[in-house]
Amino acid sequence: MITHRIIYVLTLVASFIFYMLYPPWISWYLFVLVLLLIPVDLIVSLPGMLTKGLLVSVPSVLEKDADAVFILKTTHTKKYPVRGVIARLQVTGDDFSVKCRISCPAEDGATRDVTIDTSHSGVTVFFLKRFSTVSLLGLFSLPVNAGDKRSVLILPPIVKPSNTLALQRGTQLRPKPGGGFSEDHDMRMYRHGDPVRSIHWKVSAKFDSLIIRESLEPPPHSRLIHIMQWNNVAERDLILGRLRWVANYMLKRQMAFYIKYSDDATVSEITKEEDLIDFLQYVLNKLESKVVKSDRVPTRFSWIYRVDSKGG
């Protein structure tokens, strides 16, 4: 846009000099014509400048070294001519903060793709502070405060820990107090005091003895994965990579667990992959976290697994 303004100023100066050197009417009309481009550009472009918008689309979670882009998409409510849209974006990571100026096409639905740097794990925040719609001739711009902030969690690579023998192999079921519906059952001999409704009559007739169909359920989980403090980015990636491996191992076996980070008072319950993502977001960038302390933390844990940068 600055280039267009410089060109216009030079053209205006040249037309004025031409008017001063060549008094005939054609030089006067040429100078007036160039001068009138200012209001004409504003009047023609103003409706389009007032109806343009800009949307930001960024993936929320990425693997380290993955190919990914964030997308700037131009929108408008009515079709009026403008030259384009200029976005002013601030990108912030663990140890950097850069500001960039990105030109976007003016057509509705047109997109501009910008590559995301995924060479480092952590949380990268894309903050669209404002954007400006440029007039048709590039002489004017209309700034709009956007305030659109998006964060991308770049995950460290999964690393298998060396101490896998200490991992639990499965969930031991227990009789469900009071019986009732359950997806898991066991057959056993009738004992005094068992409810009559639990007798499996067909199996009892086959074995000529009373057989109970006993409902089973998993015990309340009291498993804790305790991750240690790291001293640098390399240790952080190693520890969180090992945490991802152990967490995936547990979740595939439908074993819920808790996570505690070093001496942090927050203990998070992990029952699905989304909970793990929220926890990683928490330890990498607490300001953007959704994690809250669980209200159901056991007073004592029956199984504790420690993840550090050495063996676990």
N, C-alpha and C positions, 0 to 999 in steps of 0.2 A: 504494500500500500504506500510506503514511503517513496518507492521508485515512481509510482504513478503521480504522486504529488510533485516530485521534483520535475518530472517530464512536463506536467501541466504548468508549473511556474516558469520553466524555461520557454515553453510555448507562448505563454502570456507575455513574457518579457520580449520575446522575439517579435510578436505581433505589435507590441507597443512601439518598439524601435522602428519596425516597418512603417507604422502609421506616422511616426515623427519624420522619417526620411522621405516618405512618399505620401504627400497630403491628399491625393485623389480619394474619392469616396470609397473605392474598393478596400483600401487599407483600413479605413474607419469601420466599415462593416465587418471586416475580418477580426479586428480587435474586439468589437462588441460581441461578435459570435463566440470568440474564445472566452470572454468574460462571462457570458450567459451560461456557459457550461456548468458553472458552480451551482446556481439554483436549479437548473434543469436536472443535473445529476442527483441533487438532494430530493427534488419532488418526485422524480421517477422511481428512485430506489427506496424511499422511506417506507412505503407499505411493505415491501419485502423485508427490509431490515427489522421491522417491528414484528414480523410473523415467523422469523427463522428461529430454530432451536437446535440444540446439540445434545446427543445422548452418548453415554459412555458404557461400553460393554467389556467387562474384564472377567476372566475365569477366576473363581474363588480359591481353587486349590490346584497346584501344579507340582509335578515331580521335578526334581533338580535336573537341569540340562535338557528339559523338554522344549520342543518348538512351540511357541505360543505368541499370540498377539493380543493387544487390546484394540478395540474398535471404536472409532468416533463416527457417529452416524448423524447426518444432517436431516432435520425435519422442518416442515413448515405447515401452517394451517391454511394458508392461501398461496397460490402460485403467482409470485411477483418477481421481477428480475432483480438480482443482485450479483455481485462478482464472486463472493465466496464467504467463508466463515473461518476465522482465525481463533484457535483454541490456545489458551495459556494454561499449561499443565505443570504441576509440581510433582516430581517423583521422589519418594523418600524411602530409604532402606535402612539397614542396621547402621551403616557407617557412611552414608552418602545422602545428599539432597541436591537435586538438580531441577532447574526450571527450563522448560522448553516451549517453543512457539510452533504450533502445527497448523498448516493451512489445509482446509477441508473444502471439497467441492460444494457448490451451492445447490445442486439438484436435490430434490426430496428423495430420501432413501439412499443417497450416495454415501459411501463409507471410506474411511481412511484407516488403514491397518498400520500399527506401529509395533515393532518387535519388542517382546518383554525379555529382559535379561534374566535368565534362570540359572546362571552359572554359580550363584550363591544361594544357599538356603536361607530361610527367614521370612519375614513379612515385608512386602513391598506395597506402599500406599500410593495410589494415583489420585491426585487431588486436582479436579478441574475447577480452578478458582473462578474464572470468568472466560467468556468468549466474546468476540466482536464480529458483527456482520458488516461486511465491506460493501460500499455502494458500487453501482455498475461501472463507473469510471475510476473507482478507487480513490476518490477525493475525500470521502467521509467514512467513518466507522461508528457503529453504535455498540458500546460495551454493555454486556449483561453479566451480572453476578450469578454464577451457577451454584457454587458450593457443593459440588457433587464429589464425594470421596468414596473410593473403592479400594479394598485391600486384597492382596493376593498372597496366599500362604504357599511358599515354595518348600516342599518337603525334602528333608535329607534322605539319601538313599537308604534302603532297608539293609541292615547288617545283622547277620546271625551271630548271637553271642556264643562264647565258648562254653559257658556253663548252662547247657540245656538239660542236663540230667535232673536238675532241681525243679524243673517245670512239672506241674500236675498233668497227669495223663487223661483225666476225665472226671466227671462228676459222679459221686456215689449217691444213689437215691436212697431215700428213707421212707418208712411208712407215713402216710399222710394222716395227721391227727384228725380223728372223727370220720375218716373215710371220705366218701363223696366222689365227684367226678375227677378223673385224672387220665392223662394220655398214657401213662405208664402203670403197669400192674405186675403183680407177682402172685404165684399160687403157693399156698402152704396149708398145713394141716390145721384143723379147727382147734382153737384153744378156748378154755372156759372164759366167758365174758365177751367173746366176739359177737357182734350184732348178727342176727339171723339174716338180715337183708344182704350180708356180704357173702353168704354161702353160694358157691357155684354149683347148682343142682345137677347139671349135666355131667360135669367132671366128677362130682361126688358119686353119682350113680355108676359111673364107669369104674371107679376105683373102690366102690363099696365102702367109702368112708367120707366124712365131711371135709370138704376142701373149701378154703376161703380164697376169694379173689380180692387181694389186698391192693389198695391204691397207693402209689408211690409218688414222691415229689422230691426235687432236689433240696438240700438244706439251704438255709439262708447263707449267701456267700460271705465270706470274711477273708478274701484274698487281697493282698496289697502288693503293688509294684512300687518300690521306692527308688526314684531316680536321683542320682547324686549331682551335686553342683559341678559345673564345668568351668574351666579357666580360660578357654579360648574357643574360637569358632570350630576348629578341627575337633576338639573334644566334644563340643556340643553336637556336631553332626554325628559323631560316633555313638554317643549316648542315646540320642533321639532315634538314630537308625536302629539300634538294638531294641529300644522301646517299641518301635513299630513292628519289629519281627515278633517279639514276645506277645504284644497286644493282638496281632493277627492270629497267632497260634492259639491264644485263649478264646478269641471271639469265634473262630472256626469251630471250636468245640463247645460253643454256647456256655462258656464259663465267664460270667461277669466278674468284675474286679474293681478295686479302687487304685488310684494313683496319687502318690504324694511326691512333691518336688522338693528335695533337700529338706531344709528346715521351715519351708513355707507352711503356714497354718492351713492352707486350702487343701482339702482332700476331695478328689473328684471321683464320682462313680462312672464307670465305663461299662455300658451294656450293648453298645453298637458302635459302628465305625464313626458315625457323626460325632459321638461323644469324644472319641480320641482326637478327631480333627479340632474340636473346640479346645481341648486341653493343649494341643500343640500350639494353637493360636495364643493361648493364655501364656505359656512359658516363653514364647518368642516375642510377644507384644501384648503386654497386659492391658494396655489402653483400649485394645480392640477386642477384648475377650468377652465371651458369653458365659464362661465357666463361673459357677457359684459353688460355695461349700455345700457338700451333701449333708442333709439332715439325718441320714440313716447310717452314719459311720459306726461300725462296731467299736466297742470299747477295747476289744482285743482281737487280733487277727490270728487265724489258724495257720495261715501260710503267707510268708513274706519273701518276695524276690527282689534282690537288689540289682540295679542296673548302673554300671559305672563305666569309666573309660579303660578299665584294666581287663578283668576277666568276665564280668557279668553284663 
